[in-house]
Amino acid sequence: MRIIIYLLYNLFVIPILYCLFHIGYFFNDKIKKGIKGRKKLLKNLEHDLKPFVNKEPRFWIHCSSMGEFEQSKPLIRKLKAAYPQGFVLLSFFSPSAFEHIHGYDESDYICAL
């Protein structure tokens, strides 16, 4: 039964959602920003993060919403205080959250996923 659900999900649900999001691209600004932000994401990350490849320790903090970001601020501050030579990458799912947090200085790199 688990395999059937897995196949149905991957063969039908994912492609339908993919199509719906690309149709929504024309009608919803948030969807449009999300799709544009994901284009060439991996290539841009690889290019942007090359200068930080030797920094250790590395911390990746992912926040799916503004509320999670607000909760992660004390953690980021403590990490930067404890490991000033370390690298903190901050990522988001929400394109609107990314716009509000783009100037946050306590992390070394901010990106939307």
TIFI-890532 format. One record per residue: residue in one letter; y, z, x of N, C-alpha, C in turn. Coordinates in Angstrom, 3 decimals, always signed. Atoms other than C-alpha are relative to their C-alpha. Example, Ala and Ser with C-alpha at 12.3 -4.5 7.8 and 13.67 -1.06 7.14 Angstrom:
<pts>
PT/type/n.y/n.z/n.x/ca.y/ca.z/ca.x/c.y/c.z/c.x
PT/A/-1.190/+0.000/+0.890/-4.500/+7.800/+12.300/+1.200/+0.000/+0.900 $
PT/S/-1.190/-0.060/-0.820/-1.060/+7.140/+13.670/+1.090/+0.730/-0.770 $
</pts>
This chain:
<pts>
PT/type/n.y/n.z/n.x/ca.y/ca.z/ca.x/c.y/c.z/c.x
PT/M/-1.195/+0.000/+0.821/+0.000/+0.000/+0.000/+1.270/+0.000/+0.872 $
PT/R/-1.148/-0.081/-0.889/+2.357/+0.823/+2.859/+0.330/-1.373/+0.598 $
PT/I/-0.208/+1.330/-0.575/+1.872/-2.643/+4.379/+0.618/-0.938/-1.029 $
PT/I/-0.549/+0.853/+1.061/+2.628/-4.334/+1.042/+1.490/+0.289/-0.186 $
PT/I/-1.409/-0.372/+0.152/+5.887/-2.406/+0.661/+0.806/-0.486/+1.206 $
PT/Y/-0.661/+0.463/-1.217/+6.790/-3.193/+4.270/+0.245/-1.503/-0.052 $
PT/L/-0.144/+1.458/+0.078/+6.175/-6.913/+3.740/+1.001/-0.408/-1.074 $
PT/L/-0.943/+0.329/+1.070/+8.048/-7.026/+0.426/+1.440/+0.287/+0.433 $
PT/Y/-1.330/-0.378/-0.460/+10.991/-5.245/+1.959/+0.532/-1.014/+1.009 $
PT/N/-0.456/+0.908/-1.057/+11.169/-7.522/+5.010/+0.050/-1.458/-0.426 $
PT/L/+0.004/+1.395/+0.439/+10.390/-10.766/+3.200/+0.975/-0.282/-1.128 $
PT/F/-0.860/+0.234/+1.147/+12.571/-10.265/+0.132/+1.303/+0.802/+0.022 $
PT/V/-1.195/-0.849/+0.106/+14.974/-7.321/+0.233/+0.997/-0.303/+1.109 $
PT/I/-0.915/+0.252/-1.123/+16.441/-7.916/+3.695/+0.670/-1.375/-0.125 $
PT/P/-0.678/+1.297/+0.148/+17.043/-11.676/+3.174/+0.964/-0.044/-1.194 $
PT/I/-0.898/-0.019/+1.158/+18.559/-11.040/-0.277/+1.279/+0.752/+0.342 $
PT/L/-1.187/-0.754/-0.407/+20.896/-8.379/+1.125/+0.859/-0.792/+0.982 $
PT/Y/-0.725/+0.834/-0.960/+21.828/-10.696/+3.983/+0.833/-1.043/-0.746 $
PT/C/-0.719/+1.023/+0.785/+22.773/-13.429/+1.495/+1.126/+0.619/-0.819 $
PT/L/-1.029/-0.650/+0.813/+24.670/-11.020/-0.770/+1.197/+0.428/+0.849 $
PT/F/-1.112/-0.385/-0.869/+26.708/-9.685/+2.138/+0.813/-1.214/+0.423 $
PT/H/-0.753/+1.190/-0.413/+27.616/-13.196/+3.236/+0.736/-0.646/-1.172 $
PT/I/-0.767/+0.431/+1.172/+28.652/-14.076/-0.321/+1.182/+0.948/-0.194 $
PT/G/-1.062/-0.992/+0.128/+30.636/-10.831/-0.478/+1.101/-0.176/+1.022 $
PT/Y/-0.975/+0.295/-1.051/+32.407/-11.957/+2.707/+1.253/-0.653/-0.579 $
PT/F/-1.123/+0.754/+0.564/+34.599/-14.211/+0.563/+0.794/+0.807/-1.025 $
PT/F/-0.639/-0.742/+1.081/+35.482/-11.534/-2.005/+0.428/+1.418/+0.368 $
PT/N/-0.260/-1.392/-0.333/+35.703/-8.200/-0.190/+0.468/+0.103/+1.455 $
PT/D/-0.565/-0.096/-1.358/+37.925/-7.445/+2.818/-0.824/+0.895/+0.917 $
PT/K/+0.783/-0.917/-0.833/+35.757/-4.555/+4.020/-1.272/-0.686/+0.517 $
PT/I/+1.190/+0.754/-0.421/+32.642/-6.764/+4.091/+0.399/-1.047/+1.039 $
PT/K/-0.480/+1.015/-0.940/+34.649/-9.480/+5.855/+0.245/+0.612/+1.380 $
PT/K/-0.258/-0.671/-1.275/+35.813/-7.041/+8.551/-1.307/+0.421/+0.669 $
PT/G/+1.285/-0.429/-0.554/+32.267/-5.716/+8.972/-0.772/-1.144/+0.628 $
PT/I/+0.728/+1.163/-0.525/+30.741/-9.163/+9.455/+0.703/-0.555/+1.237 $
PT/K/-0.736/+0.494/-1.168/+33.503/-10.306/+11.813/-0.174/+0.926/+1.201 $
PT/G/+0.151/-0.959/-1.086/+33.155/-7.118/+13.844/-1.369/-0.035/+0.654 $
PT/R/+1.355/+0.037/-0.545/+29.418/-7.664/+14.305/-0.318/-1.296/+0.746 $
PT/K/+0.243/+1.248/-0.715/+29.717/-11.207/+15.628/+0.135/+0.243/+1.496 $
PT/K/+0.024/-0.130/-1.463/+28.893/-11.291/+19.339/+0.067/+1.464/+0.449 $
PT/L/-0.076/-1.424/-0.309/+28.543/-7.492/+19.265/-0.693/+0.342/+1.310 $
PT/L/+0.748/-0.368/-1.198/+25.870/-7.218/+21.942/+0.598/-0.608/+1.263 $
PT/K/-0.623/+0.647/-1.162/+27.544/-9.709/+24.265/+1.294/+0.726/+0.381 $
PT/N/-1.243/-0.727/-0.274/+30.881/-7.889/+23.926/-0.280/+1.379/+0.591 $
PT/L/+0.346/-1.313/-0.541/+29.252/-4.500/+24.530/-0.450/-0.106/+1.450 $
PT/E/+0.492/+0.186/-1.371/+27.466/-5.772/+27.621/+1.173/-0.240/+0.951 $
PT/H/-1.163/+0.308/-0.840/+30.739/-7.142/+29.007/+0.911/+1.215/+0.157 $
PT/D/-0.951/-1.115/-0.033/+32.900/-4.147/+28.091/-0.531/+1.232/+0.725 $
PT/L/+0.560/-1.231/-0.570/+30.485/-1.497/+29.358/-0.420/-0.137/+1.464 $
PT/K/+0.368/+0.177/-1.418/+29.811/-2.994/+32.821/+0.728/+0.952/+0.943 $
PT/P/-0.675/-0.917/-0.927/+32.517/-0.875/+34.509/-0.523/+1.443/-0.071 $
PT/F/+0.451/-1.374/+0.191/+30.857/+2.283/+33.156/-1.475/+0.197/+0.313 $
PT/V/+1.453/-0.043/-0.186/+27.273/+1.512/+34.181/-0.448/+1.118/+0.944 $
PT/N/+0.388/-1.024/-0.969/+27.245/+4.034/+37.051/+0.470/+1.403/-0.363 $
PT/K/-0.469/-1.323/+0.405/+28.890/+6.899/+35.165/-1.158/+0.782/-0.617 $
PT/E/+1.044/-0.858/+0.564/+26.518/+9.753/+34.461/+0.527/+1.409/-0.099 $
PT/P/+0.904/+0.342/+1.090/+25.723/+11.580/+32.332/+0.720/-0.849/-1.055 $
PT/R/-0.526/+0.845/+1.066/+26.170/+9.216/+29.403/-0.349/+0.615/-1.349 $
PT/F/+0.202/-0.524/+1.350/+26.573/+10.345/+25.802/+0.411/-1.059/-1.008 $
PT/W/-0.306/+0.945/+1.065/+26.428/+8.131/+22.756/+0.056/+0.784/-1.294 $
PT/I/-0.173/-0.702/+1.265/+27.821/+9.633/+19.567/+0.295/-1.049/-1.058 $
PT/H/-0.159/+0.967/+1.081/+27.418/+7.596/+16.408/+0.409/+0.731/-1.269 $
PT/C/-0.489/-0.574/+1.256/+29.367/+8.429/+13.251/+0.009/-1.102/-1.056 $
PT/S/+0.017/+1.031/+1.039/+28.730/+6.564/+10.039/+1.201/+0.128/-0.929 $
PT/S/-1.150/-0.167/+0.886/+31.852/+7.922/+8.347/+1.109/+0.769/+0.718 $
PT/M/-1.133/-0.758/-0.553/+35.255/+9.489/+8.983/-0.312/+1.487/+0.033 $
PT/G/+0.355/-1.414/+0.044/+33.886/+12.882/+7.962/-0.877/+0.396/+1.169 $
PT/E/+0.857/-0.274/-1.154/+31.174/+12.711/+10.603/+0.809/-0.044/+1.287 $
PT/F/-0.849/+0.056/-1.185/+33.783/+11.715/+13.160/+0.786/+1.295/+0.161 $
PT/E/-0.764/-1.238/-0.064/+35.926/+14.730/+12.290/-0.877/+1.158/+0.464 $
PT/Q/+0.922/-1.055/-0.412/+32.869/+16.946/+12.735/-0.423/-0.154/+1.462 $
PT/S/+0.437/+0.222/-1.382/+32.050/+15.364/+16.101/+1.100/+0.266/+1.031 $
PT/K/-1.110/-0.213/-0.939/+35.501/+15.947/+17.651/-0.197/+1.214/+0.904 $
PT/P/+0.210/-1.147/-0.901/+34.721/+19.489/+18.918/-1.129/-0.246/+1.004 $
PT/L/+1.109/+0.319/-0.901/+31.440/+18.234/+20.397/+0.476/-0.907/+1.130 $
PT/I/-0.516/+0.919/-1.015/+33.191/+15.387/+22.209/+0.900/+0.743/+0.987 $
PT/R/-0.883/-0.785/-0.862/+35.836/+17.787/+23.533/-0.804/+0.859/+0.970 $
PT/K/+0.832/-0.860/-0.860/+33.158/+20.159/+24.871/-0.768/-0.822/+1.027 $
PT/L/+0.700/+0.866/-0.953/+31.198/+17.305/+26.455/+0.929/-0.443/+1.122 $
PT/K/-0.955/+0.448/-1.015/+34.294/+16.010/+28.228/+0.431/+1.155/+0.912 $
PT/A/-0.364/-1.158/-0.825/+35.153/+19.536/+29.418/-1.137/+0.377/+0.942 $
PT/A/+1.160/-0.388/-0.814/+31.626/+20.238/+30.674/-0.378/-1.075/+1.015 $
PT/Y/+0.371/+1.117/-0.872/+31.088/+16.778/+32.207/+1.187/-0.960/+0.129 $
PT/P/-1.188/+0.862/-0.094/+34.481/+15.322/+33.177/-0.299/-1.369/+0.613 $
PT/Q/+0.372/+1.281/-0.600/+32.767/+12.581/+35.202/-0.892/-0.821/-0.928 $
PT/G/+0.915/+0.672/+0.923/+30.542/+11.665/+32.233/+0.674/-1.080/-0.825 $
PT/F/-0.452/+1.116/+0.824/+30.862/+8.774/+29.826/-0.372/+0.272/-1.452 $
PT/V/+0.243/-0.214/+1.432/+31.220/+9.171/+26.038/+0.285/-1.285/-0.748 $
PT/L/-0.126/+1.178/+0.851/+30.602/+6.160/+23.821/-0.019/+0.477/-1.442 $
PT/L/-0.126/-0.386/+1.396/+31.656/+6.576/+20.194/-0.150/-1.250/-0.849 $
PT/S/+0.223/+1.181/+0.834/+30.321/+4.156/+17.587/+0.063/+0.359/-1.480 $
PT/F/-0.160/-0.148/+1.440/+30.833/+3.639/+13.845/-0.685/-1.133/-0.728 $
PT/F/+0.450/+1.073/+0.880/+29.300/+1.686/+10.987/+1.170/-0.546/-0.803 $
PT/S/-1.080/+0.362/+0.917/+32.441/+1.640/+8.894/+1.145/-0.698/+0.724 $
PT/P/-1.132/+0.685/-0.625/+35.044/-0.984/+9.842/+1.328/+0.705/-0.280 $
PT/S/-1.250/-0.690/+0.303/+37.764/+1.028/+8.086/+0.145/+1.252/+0.855 $
PT/A/-0.059/-1.168/-0.889/+36.873/+4.141/+10.113/+0.383/-0.444/+1.404 $
PT/F/-0.303/+0.515/-1.338/+37.013/+2.073/+13.294/+1.494/-0.273/+0.155 $
PT/E/-1.437/+0.293/-0.060/+40.570/+0.985/+12.466/+0.826/+1.273/+0.182 $
PT/H/-0.754/-1.247/-0.072/+41.748/+4.591/+12.066/-0.219/+0.747/+1.317 $
PT/I/+0.373/-0.794/-1.158/+40.033/+5.914/+15.173/+0.185/-0.771/+1.299 $
PT/H/-0.070/+0.872/-1.167/+40.715/+3.045/+17.573/+0.795/+0.609/+1.155 $
PT/G/-0.808/-0.572/-1.069/+43.296/+5.060/+19.525/-0.442/+1.386/+0.451 $
PT/Y/+0.489/-1.343/-0.362/+41.168/+8.222/+19.970/-0.243/+0.055/+1.503 $
PT/D/+0.000/-0.009/-1.461/+41.638/+9.175/+23.631/-1.135/+0.777/+0.648 $
PT/E/+0.977/-0.875/-0.638/+38.858/+11.691/+24.187/-1.348/-0.667/+0.266 $
PT/S/+1.224/+0.729/-0.333/+36.044/+9.136/+24.212/+0.368/-1.150/+0.942 $
PT/D/-0.267/+1.045/-0.978/+35.702/+6.505/+26.922/-0.068/-1.408/-0.602 $
PT/Y/+0.146/+1.315/+0.617/+34.694/+3.641/+24.648/-0.295/+0.182/-1.483 $
PT/I/+0.195/-0.075/+1.444/+34.849/+3.106/+20.874/-0.379/-1.385/-0.501 $
PT/C/+0.397/+1.298/+0.558/+33.032/+0.368/+18.971/-0.538/+0.175/-1.420 $
PT/A/+0.584/+0.041/+1.342/+31.967/-0.575/+15.458/-1.315/-0.753/+0.088 $
PT/L/+1.317/+0.649/-0.013/+28.314/-1.451/+14.932/-0.244/-0.718/-1.315 $
</pts>
